[in-house]
Amino acid sequence: MLEPVALESGTVERRMSINLSEAEAGETFTKVFRLLEKIQSSGMSTTAWQILIIAGIQTMDVQRPRAITATDLSHSLGLTVSAVARLLAKMSDPKDLNLLESTKNVPGSRAEGFVLTNKGRKLVEDMLAIFVVENRWLPPTHGSNVFSEKFALAKNLPPKLTKSSWEEESLTLVVSPIEHFLSTEIQGWIDEFVKNDIKSFRHTKDGVELKFNTIESAVYFVLRWC
């Protein structure tokens, strides 16, 4: 059916939308219910689950080691660094949750980072399994050993982008610096994962302005590169 959509100019545009069937809606609600049930039964906070998801995203590329840090997470979650650090300590304690592993012993590492343990990876996989039709697993992720091996190479890669601004209504993100955004690595990742979800991008005085088609792709981009 055609749904009316108000544009900035004040005019109304009609765009095609497809309603879910009763069966599809029921299946979707069931999956969401199962996910909420799993989160509740785990005894962990929703923030801890968010950290697990971010850790999974950051460590899927074994060629580019990205261990999450308390500072990274404080920006993503809107919490203080000290609050995040306390939760990370609990999640990485072998005698407690044991879902994350610290990289503090990696030679040359400036800040303590965290990657998934086998237990943490299994928990993320179980969560994803709720939303897939058949058994599928996370792509290979790196642990502290792989992180250590790749760390020297990582020094030669472009640093991550800085998020200058975000406008949720128009799904517009501004990042900098431009030269890092134009790097072969970031452009290759965009072509592979979110090329069709970026409506446009242009250079501005503040960096690069990207307009996304979906908020999911914008969040994925920020978690991966900012």
Backbone as CSV, one residue per row, in Angstrom:
resi,resn,N_x,N_y,N_z,CA_x,CA_y,CA_z,C_x,C_y,C_z
1,MET,0.840,-1.186,0.000,0.000,0.000,0.000,0.878,1.241,0.000
2,LEU,0.303,2.406,-0.384,1.052,3.649,-0.402,0.835,4.393,0.899
3,GLU,1.947,4.704,1.589,1.872,5.418,2.855,2.297,6.863,2.633
4,PRO,1.551,7.864,3.163,1.959,9.260,3.025,3.168,9.567,3.890
5,VAL,4.151,10.250,3.330,5.350,10.637,4.053,5.545,12.132,3.896
6,ALA,5.616,12.869,5.016,5.798,14.324,4.972,7.252,14.646,4.662
7,LEU,7.482,15.534,3.695,8.814,15.955,3.320,9.132,17.296,3.961
8,GLU,10.444,17.661,3.970,10.861,18.922,4.598,10.199,20.119,3.928
9,SER,9.903,20.020,2.651,9.303,21.138,1.918,7.848,21.374,2.286
10,GLY,7.267,20.412,3.034,5.864,20.550,3.410,4.943,19.743,2.524
11,THR,5.462,19.273,1.390,4.655,18.447,0.501,4.598,17.026,1.036
12,VAL,3.695,16.261,0.484,3.529,14.876,0.925,3.823,13.944,-0.229
13,GLU,4.682,12.973,0.025,5.032,11.994,-0.994,4.492,10.645,-0.554
14,ARG,3.984,9.879,-1.487,3.480,8.555,-1.162,4.500,7.498,-1.562
15,ARG,4.907,6.695,-0.614,5.892,5.656,-0.851,5.267,4.289,-0.613
16,MET,5.756,3.320,-1.358,5.210,1.973,-1.253,5.696,1.302,0.027
17,SER,4.792,0.699,0.755,5.148,-0.100,1.926,4.425,-1.437,1.832
18,ILE,5.033,-2.449,2.393,4.448,-3.786,2.332,4.133,-4.250,3.747
19,ASN,2.867,-4.574,3.999,2.474,-5.031,5.319,2.920,-6.476,5.542
20,LEU,3.297,-6.767,6.769,3.605,-8.142,7.128,2.319,-8.961,7.126
21,SER,2.452,-10.216,6.750,1.297,-11.103,6.877,1.103,-11.418,8.353
22,GLU,-0.044,-11.967,8.684,-0.316,-12.316,10.088,0.714,-13.311,10.593
23,ALA,1.082,-14.281,9.739,2.061,-15.294,10.133,3.438,-14.673,10.346
24,GLU,3.832,-13.749,9.439,5.143,-13.099,9.549,5.208,-12.223,10.795
25,ALA,4.122,-11.505,11.063,4.083,-10.657,12.259,4.171,-11.510,13.518
26,GLY,3.430,-12.628,13.526,3.464,-13.522,14.680,4.851,-14.098,14.904
27,GLU,5.520,-14.466,13.811,6.875,-15.022,13.915,7.861,-13.976,14.438
28,THR,7.706,-12.737,13.971,8.595,-11.664,14.417,8.405,-11.384,15.899
29,PHE,7.149,-11.294,16.336,6.877,-11.062,17.756,7.429,-12.203,18.613
30,THR,7.308,-13.425,18.109,7.811,-14.585,18.847,9.320,-14.500,19.027
31,LYS,10.021,-14.099,17.974,11.481,-13.985,18.050,11.899,-12.898,19.036
32,VAL,11.188,-11.758,19.002,11.494,-10.684,19.937,11.231,-11.135,21.365
33,PHE,10.119,-11.851,21.566,9.778,-12.360,22.895,10.860,-13.314,23.400
34,ARG,11.322,-14.211,22.516,12.367,-15.169,22.888,13.663,-14.457,23.255
35,LEU,13.983,-13.375,22.511,15.192,-12.615,22.814,15.083,-11.942,24.179
36,LEU,13.941,-11.297,24.447,13.742,-10.645,25.737,13.773,-11.664,26.874
37,GLU,13.209,-12.833,26.612,13.207,-13.903,27.604,14.637,-14.354,27.908
38,LYS,15.458,-14.456,26.863,16.848,-14.875,27.034,17.635,-13.836,27.823
39,ILE,17.414,-12.553,27.497,18.104,-11.480,28.212,17.713,-11.494,29.690
40,GLN,16.408,-11.667,29.956,15.922,-11.657,31.337,16.459,-12.847,32.124
41,SER,16.456,-14.029,31.500,16.883,-15.238,32.207,18.386,-15.279,32.429
42,SER,19.152,-14.479,31.656,20.614,-14.494,31.801,21.068,-13.845,33.098
43,GLY,20.226,-12.985,33.668,20.605,-12.287,34.882,21.533,-11.113,34.637
44,MET,21.815,-10.823,33.359,22.700,-9.707,33.020,21.879,-8.478,32.667
45,SER,22.486,-7.324,32.827,21.822,-6.075,32.466,21.797,-5.912,30.953
46,THR,20.895,-5.059,30.479,20.848,-4.795,29.036,22.145,-4.129,28.573
47,THR,22.781,-3.367,29.460,24.052,-2.736,29.100,25.122,-3.786,28.842
48,ALA,25.143,-4.838,29.660,26.107,-5.919,29.458,25.875,-6.596,28.115
49,TRP,24.612,-6.770,27.738,24.297,-7.355,26.440,24.745,-6.433,25.313
50,GLN,24.553,-5.135,25.477,25.010,-4.187,24.462,26.523,-4.281,24.272
51,ILE,27.248,-4.418,25.370,28.706,-4.536,25.288,29.098,-5.804,24.541
52,LEU,28.395,-6.906,24.809,28.684,-8.154,24.097,28.486,-7.988,22.589
53,ILE,27.399,-7.333,22.207,27.110,-7.138,20.784,28.191,-6.280,20.133
54,ILE,28.585,-5.200,20.805,29.630,-4.332,20.257,30.952,-5.093,20.140
55,ALA,31.259,-5.904,21.149,32.494,-6.700,21.106,32.467,-7.667,19.928
56,GLY,31.295,-8.256,19.657,31.164,-9.165,18.526,31.405,-8.452,17.209
57,ILE,30.839,-7.256,17.061,31.011,-6.482,15.829,32.477,-6.090,15.635
58,GLN,33.099,-5.631,16.710,34.475,-5.145,16.608,35.477,-6.243,16.290
59,THR,35.190,-7.472,16.697,36.197,-8.527,16.563,35.931,-9.486,15.405
60,MET,34.943,-9.175,14.554,34.651,-10.086,13.443,35.713,-10.048,12.349
61,ASP,36.445,-8.953,12.242,37.467,-8.842,11.205,38.817,-9.195,11.799
62,VAL,39.302,-10.410,11.530,40.569,-10.841,12.121,41.756,-10.126,11.485
63,GLN,41.544,-9.468,10.335,42.634,-8.746,9.692,42.847,-7.359,10.304
64,ARG,41.850,-6.878,11.006,41.960,-5.550,11.624,41.548,-5.637,13.083
65,PRO,42.485,-5.937,13.953,42.155,-6.113,15.371,41.548,-4.862,15.982
66,ARG,40.369,-4.998,16.560,39.718,-3.890,17.242,39.169,-4.391,18.570
67,ALA,39.928,-4.232,19.605,39.446,-4.608,20.928,38.712,-3.407,21.520
68,ILE,37.524,-3.626,22.054,36.751,-2.517,22.617,37.420,-2.015,23.897
69,THR,37.325,-0.718,24.127,37.886,-0.111,25.334,36.775,0.571,26.123
70,ALA,37.074,0.890,27.365,36.082,1.569,28.207,35.709,2.921,27.611
71,THR,36.679,3.610,27.012,36.410,4.910,26.404,35.480,4.768,25.201
72,ASP,35.762,3.775,24.335,34.889,3.521,23.182,33.450,3.289,23.635
73,LEU,33.311,2.425,24.627,31.978,2.045,25.089,31.254,3.201,25.780
74,SER,31.995,4.033,26.477,31.350,5.166,27.158,30.723,6.104,26.131
75,HIS,31.383,6.260,24.974,30.831,7.098,23.906,29.608,6.444,23.269
76,SER,29.699,5.129,23.036,28.603,4.413,22.368,27.369,4.292,23.252
77,LEU,27.585,4.104,24.556,26.478,3.824,25.467,26.010,5.054,26.252
78,GLY,26.776,6.143,26.175,26.384,7.341,26.907,26.579,7.211,28.403
79,LEU,27.581,6.432,28.824,27.880,6.238,30.243,29.261,6.798,30.559
80,THR,29.539,6.974,31.839,30.870,7.432,32.229,31.879,6.310,32.036
81,VAL,33.121,6.678,31.845,34.179,5.679,31.659,34.299,4.797,32.901
82,SER,34.169,5.395,34.084,34.297,4.624,35.326,33.185,3.590,35.463
83,ALA,31.961,3.958,35.054,30.834,3.020,35.142,31.049,1.850,34.187
84,VAL,31.529,2.158,32.974,31.798,1.104,31.994,32.939,0.218,32.477
85,ALA,33.980,0.831,33.048,35.140,0.068,33.521,34.745,-0.941,34.593
86,ARG,33.826,-0.552,35.481,33.381,-1.474,36.535,32.652,-2.673,35.923
87,LEU,31.825,-2.419,34.921,31.090,-3.507,34.281,32.034,-4.401,33.485
88,LEU,33.026,-3.809,32.816,34.007,-4.592,32.073,34.807,-5.498,33.009
89,ALA,35.131,-4.987,34.182,35.871,-5.791,35.159,35.066,-7.026,35.563
90,LYS,33.768,-6.846,35.747,32.898,-7.960,36.118,32.763,-8.955,34.963
91,MET,32.621,-8.423,33.750,32.414,-9.289,32.585,33.685,-10.039,32.178
92,SER,34.842,-9.532,32.588,36.102,-10.174,32.221,36.723,-10.978,33.356
93,ASP,36.050,-11.015,34.480,36.565,-11.773,35.632,36.308,-13.264,35.418
94,PRO,37.373,-14.092,35.332,37.192,-15.542,35.117,36.339,-16.196,36.197
95,LYS,36.293,-15.586,37.383,35.519,-16.151,38.473,34.098,-15.578,38.519
96,ASP,33.805,-14.671,37.608,32.471,-14.064,37.563,31.813,-14.403,36.222
97,LEU,31.507,-13.417,35.378,30.806,-13.676,34.118,31.706,-14.347,33.073
98,ASN,32.973,-13.931,33.028,33.943,-14.533,32.112,33.470,-14.501,30.651
99,LEU,32.933,-13.365,30.231,32.438,-13.226,28.862,33.410,-12.460,27.962
100,LEU,34.312,-11.702,28.596,35.300,-10.923,27.870,36.697,-11.256,28.379
101,GLU,37.677,-11.019,27.518,39.075,-11.259,27.881,39.862,-9.976,27.654
102,SER,40.689,-9.604,28.626,41.462,-8.372,28.536,42.680,-8.548,27.629
103,THR,43.047,-7.459,26.938,44.249,-7.470,26.094,45.371,-6.665,26.745
104,LYS,45.286,-6.436,28.044,46.259,-5.555,28.705,47.681,-6.098,28.667
105,ASN,47.817,-7.411,28.449,49.157,-7.993,28.402,49.745,-8.039,26.996
106,VAL,49.023,-7.480,26.014,49.539,-7.445,24.645,50.662,-6.416,24.565
107,PRO,51.865,-6.802,24.144,52.994,-5.861,24.073,52.693,-4.685,23.153
108,GLY,52.961,-3.466,23.655,52.780,-2.274,22.835,51.390,-1.693,22.856
109,SER,50.449,-2.365,23.480,49.081,-1.854,23.525,49.004,-0.683,24.497
110,ARG,48.461,0.435,24.031,48.418,1.635,24.874,47.303,1.592,25.907
111,ALA,46.174,1.040,25.523,45.022,1.013,26.423,44.495,-0.406,26.547
112,GLU,43.906,-0.707,27.690,43.347,-2.036,27.891,42.088,-2.195,27.049
113,GLY,42.075,-3.238,26.234,40.913,-3.539,25.423,40.323,-4.883,25.827
114,PHE,39.185,-5.218,25.219,38.508,-6.468,25.575,37.978,-7.152,24.320
115,VAL,38.099,-8.468,24.291,37.570,-9.288,23.202,36.707,-10.391,23.815
116,LEU,35.932,-11.070,23.001,35.053,-12.129,23.489,35.847,-13.357,23.921
117,THR,35.437,-13.955,25.014,35.929,-15.280,25.360,35.077,-16.297,24.594
118,ASN,35.427,-17.572,24.681,34.607,-18.601,24.030,33.182,-18.578,24.586
119,LYS,33.069,-18.344,25.894,31.752,-18.291,26.526,30.959,-17.084,26.012
120,GLY,31.628,-15.936,25.864,30.960,-14.742,25.366,30.522,-14.905,23.927
121,ARG,31.386,-15.524,23.116,31.048,-15.764,21.713,29.833,-16.676,21.601
122,LYS,29.793,-17.726,22.442,28.675,-18.674,22.416,27.365,-17.964,22.767
123,LEU,27.425,-17.041,23.710,26.223,-16.320,24.123,25.712,-15.429,22.990
124,VAL,26.624,-14.756,22.288,26.226,-13.918,21.157,25.642,-14.782,20.042
125,GLU,26.258,-15.924,19.773,25.757,-16.831,18.736,24.358,-17.342,19.078
126,ASP,24.126,-17.657,20.346,22.810,-18.128,20.776,21.756,-17.052,20.564
127,MET,22.140,-15.806,20.793,21.210,-14.702,20.605,20.878,-14.532,19.117
128,LEU,21.913,-14.577,18.263,21.699,-14.432,16.820,20.884,-15.590,16.255
129,ALA,21.037,-16.773,16.845,20.331,-17.959,16.355,18.815,-17.789,16.420
130,ILE,18.346,-16.907,17.290,16.913,-16.658,17.419,16.356,-16.062,16.131
131,PHE,17.197,-15.302,15.402,16.710,-14.548,14.253,17.030,-15.175,12.905
132,VAL,17.688,-16.325,12.890,18.015,-16.952,11.606,17.194,-18.215,11.407
133,VAL,16.991,-18.581,10.136,16.155,-19.732,9.804,16.872,-21.038,10.095
134,GLU,18.183,-21.068,9.838,18.947,-22.285,10.062,20.186,-21.955,10.874
135,ASN,20.883,-22.987,11.321,22.062,-22.774,12.148,23.139,-22.010,11.383
136,ARG,23.507,-20.867,11.920,24.603,-20.094,11.360,25.435,-19.567,12.516
137,TRP,26.678,-19.251,12.220,27.579,-18.830,13.283,28.194,-17.482,12.945
138,LEU,28.755,-16.861,13.960,29.477,-15.621,13.733,30.668,-15.882,12.811
139,PRO,31.052,-14.885,12.016,32.310,-15.024,11.277,33.453,-15.212,12.282
140,PRO,34.611,-15.674,11.837,35.732,-15.867,12.772,36.020,-14.588,13.540
141,THR,36.205,-14.712,14.826,36.546,-13.552,15.652,37.928,-13.762,16.248
142,HIS,38.589,-12.676,16.601,39.922,-12.819,17.175,39.879,-12.707,18.689
143,GLY,40.669,-13.537,19.321,40.856,-13.471,20.756,42.120,-12.686,21.046
144,SER,42.579,-12.704,22.289,43.752,-11.910,22.658,45.008,-12.392,21.946
145,ASN,45.082,-13.704,21.624,46.269,-14.209,20.934,46.368,-13.649,19.523
146,VAL,45.250,-13.648,18.783,45.254,-13.089,17.427,45.482,-11.586,17.492
147,PHE,44.888,-10.943,18.475,45.063,-9.502,18.636,46.540,-9.172,18.809
148,SER,47.231,-9.960,19.599,48.658,-9.743,19.833,49.457,-9.900,18.546
149,GLU,49.129,-10.933,17.756,49.857,-11.202,16.517,49.657,-10.103,15.480
150,LYS,48.462,-9.524,15.447,48.130,-8.531,14.438,48.403,-7.101,14.891
151,PHE,48.797,-6.913,16.138,48.883,-5.570,16.697,49.894,-4.699,15.945
152,ALA,51.025,-5.278,15.597,52.059,-4.519,14.896,51.536,-4.000,13.562
153,LEU,50.756,-4.833,12.855,50.191,-4.418,11.570,49.166,-3.316,11.764
154,ALA,48.444,-3.402,12.874,47.380,-2.426,13.122,47.920,-1.007,13.250
155,LYS,49.174,-0.873,13.666,49.756,0.459,13.830,49.857,1.202,12.497
156,ASN,49.932,0.443,11.415,50.078,1.053,10.104,48.748,1.340,9.424
157,LEU,47.636,0.986,10.066,46.316,1.190,9.476,45.749,2.546,9.896
158,PRO,44.836,3.103,9.118,44.262,4.408,9.461,43.564,4.358,10.814
159,PRO,43.698,5.399,11.627,42.963,5.432,12.898,41.474,5.524,12.632
160,LYS,40.683,5.222,13.641,39.239,5.241,13.440,38.723,6.661,13.242
161,LEU,37.530,6.764,12.695,36.929,8.063,12.402,36.357,8.705,13.662
162,THR,36.212,9.990,13.617,35.586,10.743,14.701,34.194,11.183,14.266
163,LYS,33.202,10.895,15.082,31.825,11.303,14.785,31.642,12.761,15.188
164,SER,31.449,13.636,14.202,31.293,15.065,14.473,29.861,15.419,14.838
165,SER,28.902,14.813,14.136,27.494,15.095,14.430,26.621,13.971,13.901
166,TRP,25.416,13.886,14.458,24.439,12.870,14.040,23.044,13.463,14.145
167,GLU,22.281,13.404,13.041,20.903,13.898,13.020,19.990,12.714,12.721
168,GLU,19.296,12.249,13.755,18.509,11.019,13.623,17.340,11.171,12.658
169,GLU,16.709,12.340,12.638,15.524,12.512,11.794,15.843,12.304,10.312
170,SER,16.989,12.833,9.870,17.373,12.704,8.463,18.412,11.607,8.247
171,LEU,18.764,10.900,9.334,19.777,9.838,9.270,21.076,10.344,8.637
172,THR,21.505,11.524,9.104,22.702,12.157,8.557,23.833,12.121,9.579
173,LEU,24.964,11.580,9.154,26.136,11.435,10.013,27.296,12.208,9.410
174,VAL,28.030,12.945,10.241,29.231,13.644,9.787,30.433,13.067,10.526
175,VAL,31.428,12.623,9.758,32.633,12.031,10.350,33.868,12.729,9.785
176,SER,34.975,12.568,10.495,36.244,13.136,10.042,37.385,12.262,10.584
177,PRO,38.591,12.397,10.033,38.994,13.251,8.918,38.650,12.630,7.565
178,ILE,38.604,13.466,6.545,38.206,13.019,5.211,39.164,11.976,4.665
179,GLU,40.481,12.189,4.872,41.465,11.277,4.290,41.330,9.853,4.833
180,HIS,40.911,9.723,6.073,40.716,8.391,6.630,39.458,7.745,6.060
181,PHE,38.406,8.560,5.895,37.177,8.026,5.300,37.431,7.516,3.888
182,LEU,38.315,8.170,3.151,38.606,7.794,1.771,39.659,6.688,1.663
183,SER,40.112,6.167,2.790,41.123,5.114,2.758,40.578,3.874,2.066
184,THR,41.476,3.090,1.502,41.091,1.870,0.796,40.328,0.917,1.709
185,GLU,40.755,0.847,2.970,40.130,-0.088,3.908,38.673,0.270,4.188
186,ILE,38.424,1.538,4.506,37.064,1.954,4.834,36.170,1.901,3.604
187,GLN,36.682,2.346,2.457,35.880,2.309,1.236,35.555,0.870,0.829
188,GLY,36.511,-0.034,1.031,36.267,-1.441,0.720,35.189,-2.029,1.612
189,TRP,35.218,-1.646,2.892,34.210,-2.128,3.846,32.831,-1.603,3.469
190,ILE,32.759,-0.332,3.091,31.484,0.264,2.683,30.918,-0.477,1.479
191,ASP,31.768,-0.725,0.471,31.314,-1.422,-0.739,30.765,-2.808,-0.414
192,GLU,31.354,-3.451,0.577,30.947,-4.823,0.902,29.712,-4.892,1.787
193,PHE,29.575,-3.948,2.714,28.545,-4.102,3.737,27.387,-3.094,3.673
194,VAL,27.638,-1.827,3.346,26.557,-0.834,3.455,26.422,0.058,2.231
195,LYS,26.999,-0.342,1.108,26.981,0.513,-0.083,25.559,0.908,-0.478
196,ASN,24.642,-0.049,-0.467,23.266,0.226,-0.892,22.458,0.967,0.162
197,ASP,23.014,1.104,1.361,22.290,1.774,2.444,22.765,3.201,2.670
198,ILE,23.757,3.643,1.894,24.195,5.036,1.971,23.590,5.792,0.795
199,LYS,22.689,6.711,1.098,21.971,7.449,0.061,22.904,8.399,-0.673
200,SER,23.767,9.075,0.086,24.701,10.022,-0.523,25.767,10.402,0.486
201,PHE,26.874,10.948,-0.013,27.859,11.538,0.890,28.546,12.694,0.174
202,ARG,28.967,13.689,0.951,29.637,14.849,0.385,30.611,15.415,1.408
203,HIS,31.615,16.113,0.879,32.608,16.742,1.734,32.060,18.053,2.283
204,THR,32.309,18.314,3.558,31.916,19.580,4.182,33.119,20.120,4.950
205,LYS,32.962,21.303,5.502,34.060,21.890,6.279,34.335,21.093,7.547
206,ASP,33.334,20.299,7.990,33.492,19.518,9.215,33.947,18.090,8.958
207,GLY,34.002,17.680,7.675,34.396,16.311,7.367,33.600,15.754,6.199
208,VAL,33.067,14.544,6.387,32.260,13.896,5.351,30.845,13.711,5.897
209,GLU,29.859,14.173,5.139,28.455,14.038,5.530,27.845,12.860,4.787
210,LEU,27.364,11.872,5.545,26.741,10.692,4.952,25.267,10.657,5.297
211,LYS,24.439,10.354,4.316,23.007,10.186,4.547,22.666,8.713,4.334
212,PHE,22.117,8.092,5.368,21.811,6.668,5.340,20.333,6.436,5.027
213,ASN,20.054,5.264,4.473,18.671,4.867,4.218,18.018,4.264,5.452
214,THR,18.825,3.628,6.304,18.294,2.985,7.509,19.140,3.337,8.714
215,ILE,18.517,3.417,9.868,19.255,3.719,11.093,20.164,2.554,11.471
216,GLU,19.773,1.311,11.090,20.588,0.143,11.411,21.968,0.240,10.754
217,SER,21.991,0.669,9.488,23.260,0.796,8.769,24.112,1.916,9.355
218,ALA,23.467,2.997,9.772,24.199,4.104,10.382,24.854,3.656,11.687
219,VAL,24.095,2.924,12.502,24.629,2.430,13.778,25.772,1.447,13.531
220,TYR,25.601,0.572,12.547,26.635,-0.404,12.201,27.919,0.319,11.788
221,PHE,27.793,1.372,10.965,28.947,2.137,10.521,29.658,2.777,11.706
222,VAL,28.898,3.400,12.596,29.484,4.084,13.750,30.196,3.103,14.656
223,LEU,29.554,1.969,14.940,30.173,0.962,15.804,31.453,0.402,15.198
224,ARG,31.481,0.318,13.879,32.641,-0.272,13.218,33.806,0.681,13.084
225,TRP,33.532,1.978,12.857,34.604,2.892,12.514,34.774,4.077,13.433
226,CYS,33.821,4.359,14.324,33.921,5.575,15.154,34.227,5.232,16.606
